Amino acid sequence: MKRVVVVGGGLSGLSAARALLDEAQARGVDLGLTLVEKDTTLGGKIRSTREDGFLCEAGPPGFLDNKPATLALARRLGIEERLLRSNDAARKRFVFSDGRLQQLPEDPVSFLLSDLLSIRGRLRIAADFLLPQGDPSEDESVASFVRRRLGQEALDKLIDPMSAGIYAGDPNVMSLKSCFPKVWQIEQQFGGLIKGMLALQQMAKARGQQGPQGAGPGGALWSFEEGAAELPDRLAVSMPEANIVAGAAAAALERAEGGWRVRTDDGGVWDADAVLVATPAYDAGALLGPLDPELADLAFGIPYVPAAVVCLGYRTTDVPHPLDGFGFLIPRAEGRKILGSRWDSSTFARRAPEGSALLTQIVGGARNPELLALADDELLRVVQDEMRVTLGIEARPAYAKVVRWRRAIPQYLVGHGERLRRIEGRVSALGGLFLGGNAYYGIGINDCTTHAAAVAPKVVTALGGGPAPEPPRGGPRL
Ligand SMILES: Cc1cc2nc3c(=O)[nH]c(=O)nc-3n(C[C@H](O)[C@H](O)[C@H](O)COP(=O)(O)OP(=O)(O)OC[C@H]3O[C@@H](n4cnc5c(N)ncnc54)[C@H](O)[C@@H]3O)c2cc1C
């Protein structure tokens, strides 16, 4: 029997474990799999809690269907009937700009007609059509790229809030190539963003697809009836043959005869032919330090921003806004204390009791990390004040919950791609060691499940597994 230890029971570790068991079975490898998780509960940043009828998502509320891996995983687990697709209304998104909520235009024509940006700002965006392509070898910051192609106003009013909404990050230091690879590719392939979007639209039309083709994230949001946590929960249940040890942190990773040894802080000793470390980068750095200090430094060099998630439940009669959309983001220049507000009960069914609304606010990020120092009641006061200014809500919430993440989201800074190349080189030199987790190849749920599906065949190959059988006719093998 070959043995693998997966360190970390967040979505990355759990989905990699599932993919490893499937891959080993398909390739005739008898696999003994152990997964160790520091916390007593599995799921990492995915945490869905129902209280008083409100479903508070302390981490991700769901995932987009613009990549196939997570929907494919839900099908693999047989939980399609638990899936919830976001309501059509959630396509509508807002920004709080110039002191008021404004709807984000959904297509280029309505964008040109909207007064979200000044005429000058819109003309500056149109100049993208004439501008030369950037240097492909340069790892440019998001802010520098947007200033160059679309102008300062587009950066301040559109891209800064979007960077906060996805990464809770600062576009001045985020790497365009690593954070928005699709945008970078569009410039490289078509010479500019407008040219690229027009070309993509033509191509989509030729394929019979409707609708605007943007450079943004796109797609519909999906979750499960009882929230995003159904996915890790169900993953764990789907692997009775695996040895899943929760409440035990990997404290040391050592070389052992012909392989590896993982020691956990509860005294456990787990020998393995291969180890997959699927923890946040700072925890991976701590484990890898004694083996390769340079590799550990590279992992420690991936910073995280803190965030507090504040779920608030209101009677709908107390909310003057119709909440007819996904929610809103806020540009830094507005000087507000929340990064934005997500209208969960407008996006998905079953998020709040009848006659109530659930709104989730994110505080902190790269913009206001100091707000995490506030006590819960102070933080709640701050957020309620923001709800008054942005949505006109004067009433106190019927339900409130604060969840803090000291290190919420990894930041892919300029130079991230080069850092990854060095990390990969050093990891492969160790042999039988693999890295996973959202610190490296994408921060979202789809990135975790995509990477899990990609790393499993490599691990099984390292274990000496035979070639994968041909996928059955009529569809890909899961
Ligand atoms: C507030 C917030 C909102 C988000 N919104 C979205 C969204 O809308 N859409 C989206 O796609 N993604 C979103 N994300 C990102 C998404 O949550 C992550 O992509 C995903 O959950 C990361 O999973 P992971 O397993 O890589 O890491 P984690 O969830 O961090 O899991 C890592 C696990 O490793 C464990 N661990 C660490 N050290 C050790 C050790 N030594 N031994 C054993 N175990 C260890 C930890 O306890 C943890 O359980 C959001 C994240 C946050 C915080």
Ligand as a Chemical Component Dictionary entry (heavy atoms), coordinates in Angstrom:
data_LIG
# 
_chem_comp.id                   LIG 
_chem_comp.type                 NON-POLYMER 
_chem_comp.pdbx_formal_charge   0 
_chem_comp.three_letter_code    LIG 
# 
loop_
_chem_comp_atom.comp_id 
_chem_comp_atom.atom_id 
_chem_comp_atom.alt_atom_id 
_chem_comp_atom.type_symbol 
_chem_comp_atom.charge 
_chem_comp_atom.model_Cartn_x 
_chem_comp_atom.model_Cartn_y 
_chem_comp_atom.model_Cartn_z 
_chem_comp_atom.pdbx_ordinal 
LIG C1  C1  C 0 -14.272 36.471 3.897  1  
LIG C2  C2  C 0 -13.955 35.591 2.712  2  
LIG C3  C3  C 0 -14.764 35.645 1.590  3  
LIG C4  C4  C 0 -14.481 34.842 0.481  4  
LIG N1  N1  N 0 -15.315 34.898 -0.598 5  
LIG C5  C5  C 0 -15.104 34.072 -1.651 6  
LIG C6  C6  C 0 -16.031 34.020 -2.729 7  
LIG O1  O1  O 0 -17.027 34.737 -2.751 8  
LIG N2  N2  N 0 -15.783 33.149 -3.740 9  
LIG C7  C7  C 0 -14.704 32.315 -3.736 10 
LIG O2  O2  O 0 -14.534 31.543 -4.684 11 
LIG N3  N3  N 0 -13.818 32.331 -2.710 12 
LIG C8  C8  C 0 -13.986 33.190 -1.684 13 
LIG N4  N4  N 0 -13.113 33.188 -0.630 14 
LIG C9  C9  C 0 -11.916 32.332 -0.703 15 
LIG C10 C10 C 0 -12.204 30.873 -0.288 16 
LIG O3  O3  O 0 -12.740 30.869 0.984  17 
LIG C11 C11 C 0 -10.888 30.114 -0.351 18 
LIG O4  O4  O 0 -10.478 29.991 -1.694 19 
LIG C12 C12 C 0 -10.914 28.695 0.195  20 
LIG O5  O5  O 0 -11.813 28.517 1.245  21 
LIG C13 C13 C 0 -9.487  28.356 0.618  22 
LIG O6  O6  O 0 -9.402  27.018 1.000  23 
LIG P1  P1  P 0 -8.001  26.398 1.418  24 
LIG O7  O7  O 0 -8.258  25.007 1.800  25 
LIG O8  O8  O 0 -6.990  26.669 0.378  26 
LIG O9  O9  O 0 -7.526  27.249 2.679  27 
LIG P2  P2  P 0 -8.169  27.338 4.136  28 
LIG O10 O10 O 0 -9.634  27.401 4.064  29 
LIG O11 O11 O 0 -7.442  28.442 4.824  30 
LIG O12 O12 O 0 -7.800  25.939 4.791  31 
LIG C14 C14 C 0 -6.514  25.621 5.234  32 
LIG C15 C15 C 0 -6.649  24.656 6.381  33 
LIG O13 O13 O 0 -5.358  24.254 6.813  34 
LIG C16 C16 C 0 -5.412  24.088 8.216  35 
LIG N5  N5  N 0 -4.043  24.092 8.768  36 
LIG C17 C17 C 0 -3.163  25.117 8.807  37 
LIG N6  N6  N 0 -1.997  24.715 9.365  38 
LIG C18 C18 C 0 -2.143  23.409 9.657  39 
LIG C19 C19 C 0 -1.278  22.434 10.227 40 
LIG N7  N7  N 0 -0.029  22.727 10.613 41 
LIG N8  N8  N 0 -1.756  21.181 10.390 42 
LIG C20 C20 C 0 -3.022  20.857 10.006 43 
LIG N9  N9  N 0 -3.869  21.740 9.464  44 
LIG C21 C21 C 0 -3.431  22.993 9.278  45 
LIG C22 C22 C 0 -6.252  25.260 8.669  46 
LIG O14 O14 O 0 -6.751  25.075 9.972  47 
LIG C23 C23 C 0 -7.330  25.278 7.599  48 
LIG O15 O15 O 0 -8.445  24.504 7.944  49 
LIG C24 C24 C 0 -13.353 33.988 0.503  50 
LIG C25 C25 C 0 -12.536 33.940 1.632  51 
LIG C26 C26 C 0 -12.832 34.730 2.733  52 
LIG C27 C27 C 0 -11.952 34.667 3.940  53 
# 
loop_
_chem_comp_bond.comp_id 
_chem_comp_bond.atom_id_1 
_chem_comp_bond.atom_id_2 
_chem_comp_bond.value_order 
_chem_comp_bond.pdbx_ordinal 
LIG C1  C2  SING 1  
LIG C2  C3  SING 2  
LIG C2  C26 DOUB 3  
LIG C3  C4  DOUB 4  
LIG C4  N1  SING 5  
LIG C4  C24 SING 6  
LIG N1  C5  DOUB 7  
LIG C5  C6  SING 8  
LIG C5  C8  SING 9  
LIG C6  O1  DOUB 10 
LIG C6  N2  SING 11 
LIG N2  C7  SING 12 
LIG C7  O2  DOUB 13 
LIG C7  N3  SING 14 
LIG N3  C8  DOUB 15 
LIG C8  N4  SING 16 
LIG N4  C9  SING 17 
LIG N4  C24 SING 18 
LIG C9  C10 SING 19 
LIG C10 O3  SING 20 
LIG C10 C11 SING 21 
LIG C11 O4  SING 22 
LIG C11 C12 SING 23 
LIG C12 O5  SING 24 
LIG C12 C13 SING 25 
LIG C13 O6  SING 26 
LIG O6  P1  SING 27 
LIG P1  O7  DOUB 28 
LIG P1  O8  SING 29 
LIG P1  O9  SING 30 
LIG O9  P2  SING 31 
LIG P2  O10 DOUB 32 
LIG P2  O11 SING 33 
LIG P2  O12 SING 34 
LIG O12 C14 SING 35 
LIG C14 C15 SING 36 
LIG C15 O13 SING 37 
LIG C15 C23 SING 38 
LIG O13 C16 SING 39 
LIG C16 N5  SING 40 
LIG C16 C22 SING 41 
LIG N5  C17 SING 42 
LIG N5  C21 SING 43 
LIG C17 N6  DOUB 44 
LIG N6  C18 SING 45 
LIG C18 C19 SING 46 
LIG C18 C21 DOUB 47 
LIG C19 N7  SING 48 
LIG C19 N8  DOUB 49 
LIG N8  C20 SING 50 
LIG C20 N9  DOUB 51 
LIG N9  C21 SING 52 
LIG C22 O14 SING 53 
LIG C22 C23 SING 54 
LIG C23 O15 SING 55 
LIG C24 C25 DOUB 56 
LIG C25 C26 SING 57 
LIG C26 C27 SING 58 
# 
